């Protein structure tokens, strides 16, 4: 009565332990044995792990890069909308403010995805270095196993390819700061027309810089980039013809938006008392039309010349089978919309500076890497940095 009873499950557990102990106390030769791995096998296992780590890091980087490209495209779309709002006849202050808020939000998202891409790229570089070191250890182990004279295996140095040139990032920073400054200098005494010109010019410069960043970050496929270069070349050719007619351009009509073309646009802006950016924003485009009309005697001359150039470019790319007569039409709008869709742009069907001239500043200069507006990629390594949006919101790098 006074003896304690143990649950049967405890008895079973103790019995099981005794059985296992008895099995383990016998001749060790009858049980399974583990053969130690050779140095070569250990080194190979290390290489395998490093290879797997690199593949995972590369996959993560591709995903974050894709996310950045999506966010960057959103920024371009929003800033383009911001610039277009300023040119509407019945635009309200509320619409302008909302456009600025949207741009700030899109810019913050792009900054976050850029930071993630930067971190993932660093992880790729680290994984790649680990793999090279593991491969060096494997080579050394194999040499010892083969009875060869061992030497210290030095992993090859990795040349880091910059994601985006620092100057491209600096251009984004500069243009965004200029847009913020343009907003701050507008006072109750500033006329609506003057405010519109200042803000739209600054917004257009931001759009151009982001388009360049979009292209430099590899967001355009090779096919899209080739199409973009061809389309912009024809557009720039027509622009150079108009600048020549207006008396601002004396260089070759070669379709390259290089230093001479930039200087001609700047001269036109100075004469028209517009912000001097070297970019053909809407206000500058209107000034060019007026200058061409004055020289050629027809208000349609400037528009017709550029439209003919666009038609020629579309025809060369297979988007236009009509006549190259400089006349706008519904069919031409459809062709332009299709081209914009294929290039990943907003399919507005409108051939204006917000579509083609912006691409000219970012893609066409690939044919002339040394210009005053587009610098070749340097050895500096960075990814899209976060900068200041039109308001006071700043996303840290």
N, C-alpha and C positions, 0 to 999 in steps of 0.2 A: 504494500500500500504506500509506503513512504518512498519507493524508488521512482525517479523521474523517467518518463518515457520520451525518447527522441522521436521526432517525426520520421516516418519511413523514408522520405525523400533525402534526409540527411544521411541515413544509413547507406542508401544507394550511392550517394555522392562520395562517401568515404570509401566504399568498396571499389568504386570506379577508380579512385585515385590510387588505391593500393594495387589494382591490376595494372594500371599504366606504369606505376613505379616498378613493378616486377618485370614488366616488359623492357623497361629501360635499363634494368640492372643486369641484363644478360650480356652475351657477347656482342660487343659493339659492331663486329664485322657483319652480323646478320641484319642490322638495320640500315636504312638509307644513309648515304653519305653525300656530302656536298663538296664538289671539286672546286677549289679556289680558282677564280678567274685569272687568266694571264694578264700581264700588263697591256698587251695589245687589245684584249677583249674589253678591259676597263676603259682604255682610251677610246675605243670604238663606241662604247656605250655613251661616253661623254660627248662624242661628236653627234651621235644620234639625238641626244637630248638637246644639244645646242641647235641642231638643225630644226627640230620641232619648235623650239622657242622662237627662232627667227621667222619661221613660217607664221606662227601665231602673231608675232609683232607686226609683220608685214601686212597680214590680213586686217589687223586693227587700224593700221595707218591708212590703208586703202579706204576703209569705212569712214574714218574721220575726215579724210581728204574729200571724199564724196559729199559728206555733210557740209564741209566748208564751201564747196562749189555751189551747193544748193542755197546756202545762206548768202553767199556773195551775189548770186544771181538775184536774190530777193532785194538786196541793197541796191543793185543797179536798177531794178524795176521801180523801187520806191523813189529813188532820187530822180529818176526820169519823170515819174508822175509828179513829183514835187516841182520840177522845172516847168512841166506843162501846165500845172495849176496856175502858175504865176502869169501865164499868157492868156488865160480865159478872160473874156470880156466882163463876165459877171462873177468873178471870183470873190469870195468873202474872206474876211480875216479868219473866221473859224476854219475854213477849208485849208488855208495856208498853215494855220497852227496844227491842224490834225495831220497834214502831210509831214510837218516837221517831227511830230510825235512818232508817226509811223517809221520815219527814217531813223530816229533814235533807237526804236525797238529793234528794227532790222539790223542796225549796226551793232547793237549789243549781242544779238544772236551770232552774228558773223565773228565777233571778237571771241566769243566763247568757243565756237567750233575751231577757230584758228589756234587758240591755246591748246585745245585737245589734239589737233593735228601736230602741233609743235612737240607736245609730250610723246605722242606715239612715234614720231619720227626719231626722237632721241632714243626711244626704246629699241627701234630698229637698228640704229647705229650700235647700241650696246650689245644687242644680240648678235649682230654681225661680227663684232670684235671678239665676242666669246667663242663663236664658231671657228674663227680663224685660229684662235689660241688652241682650241681643242684639236683642230686639224694638225697643228704643229706638234702637239703632244703625241698624236697618233703616229705621225711620220717618224718621230724619234723612237717610239716604242717598237715600231716595225723594223727600224734599222737595227736595234739591239737584238731583236728576235732573229734576224737574218745574219747576225754576226758581223754586221758592218760597223765601220768606225763611226761612233756617235759624234754628232756635232750639234751645237745649239741651233735649234730651228727658230728663226725669228719670223713671226707672222708679218705678212705684207701689210704695209700701212694702207689704210683706207682713205681714198680721196673723197671728201664729202662734197657732193653736188648740192649747191644751194637750192632750196625750195623756191625761193623768190629773192631776187636781188634787193639789197638794202635800199637802193635808190628808188625802186618801185614802191616800197613801203613808205619811204620818205615823201614821195610825191602824193600818196594818199593822205598822209598826215598833213602836209602843207595845204592841200586843197580843202580838206575838211576844216582846218583852222581858218582858212580864208572865208569859207562859207559862214562859219560862226561869227567871224569879225564883220562880215557884210550884214549879218542880222543885227548885230549890236550897234552899228553906226546909224541905222535907220531910226529917225526920230519922228515925232508928230508933224514936223515941218517938211519932211521928205515927201516929194510928190510920188503919187502912185506909179507913174511911169518910170521914174528914176529908181524907185525901190524894186520894181519888177526887173529892170535891166540888171541891177547889181546882183540881186539874188539869183536870177536865172543864169547869169554868167558864171557865178560861183558854183551853183548846183551842177551846171554842165561840166565844169572842170572836175568836180568830184566824180561825176559819172564816168568821165574819160579815164581818170586815174584808177577807178575800180575795174573798169573794163580791161585796162592793161594788167591789173593784178589778176583778174579772172583768167586772162590768157597765160600769163607767166606761171600761174599756179597749176597749169596743166588741165584746166577745166574744159578746154576745147579739144575735141578729138582731132587727129591729124587731118581727116577728111574735112571737117568743119573749118579748120584753120586754113586749109588750102582754098576752100570756097570763099571764106571771108577775105583773104588776101586778094583774090581775083576780083571780087565785087568792089572792094574798097579802092583797088588800083584804078578801075574804070571811073568810080566816083571822083577820086582825086584828080584824075585827068580832066574831067569836066570842070572841076573847081579851078584848076590851074588855067584852063581856057578862059573862064569868066574873070579871074584875077588879071589875066593878060589883057583882056578886052578893057577892063576897068583901069588899066595902067599901073597896077601894083606889082605885077610879076613879070620878070624878064628871064627867068630860068627855063630849063628844058621842060616840056610837057611830057613827063615820064610816069605820072601816076604814083609818085612817091611823096608822101607827106613829110618831107624832110625840112632842113633848115631854111632853104629858100622859100618854100611854101609858107612856113611859119612866119617868116619875116614879112612876107607879103600880106598875110592876114593881120599881123600886128600893125602894119602901116595903115591898112584899111580901118582898123579899130581906132587908131590914133586920130585919123582924119574925121571919123564919125563921132569922136569923143565918147567912145565906149571903153569899158574895162579892157585893158590890153592883156590878152591871155594867149593869143596865137591859135585859139580854137574857134571854129565856125559855129558859135552858138546861134540861137534864133535871131537875136538882135543884129548880130554881125551878118547873118545871112540876108536879112532884109536890107542892110546897108549895102551889101554887095549887089543885090538886085538893083537898088537905086543907082549905084555907081555905073553898072553896066548899062542901065537904061539911059543914063545921061550920055554915055559914050556912044552907044549904039543907036540911040534915038527911039528905043522901044522898051516899054516896061516889061515886056514878055521875054526879052532877049536873054536875061540872066537865067530865068527859070527854064526856058527852052533848052539852053545849052546844057544845063545840068541834067535835065530830063533825058535829053538825047544820050548823054554819057551813061546814065543809068540804064537806059534801054539797051545800049551797046553791051554793057556789062552783063545784064541779064541774058542777052542773046548768047554771049560767049559761054555762059554757064548752063545754057539749056533751059532757062526759065522764061524766055521771051521769043516768040516766033513772029511777032508783028514788025512793022516798019520802024526804023530808027529815025523818027521825025520830030522828036522833042515835044510831042503832044501827050498830055496826060489822058488817061482813060481808065474805065473800070477794069479792063483786062490787065492794064499795067499795075493797078493797085493789087489785083489778085496775085500777079506774079511776084510782086514785092512781098506780100504777105506770106507766100509760100517760101521765099528765100529766108525771111526772118524766122519762120518756123523751123526750117532746117538748120539754121545757125543757133537755135536756142534763144532767140531774142523774142521780145513781146511782139506778137503778130498784129501790128497796128495798120499795116498797109501804107503807112505814111513815110515817104522818103524825105527825111529831114536830118538835121545834124544830130539829133538824139539817137538815130539809128546807125547811119553810115559814117558820118564824120567821126563819131566816137570810136567806131571800130578802126577807122583810119589811124587814129592816134595810138591805138593799142596793138594792132596786128600788122597793118601794112608796113610799118617801119621795120618789120623783120627783114625786109628786103634791103634796108639801108640802116644797119645797126648803129652807125655813128652819126647822130644828129643832135640838135640842140634840145629835142623833146623826148627822145627815147635813148636811154643808155643801155649798152650791152650788160648782160648779167656779170656780176663780179664774183669774186671768190668768197664774199661774205655770205654767211648762212643765216637765214631767218625765214619765218613764215609770216603770213599776214598778221601784222601787229594791230593792236586795238588802238583806236585814236578817238578824237573828240567828235561827236555828232553835232548837228546844228544847235542843240541846246547845251546846257552845261554838264550833261552826263558824260562821264569818262570811264571807259572800261580799262582796268589795269592790264598791262602786258603779262 
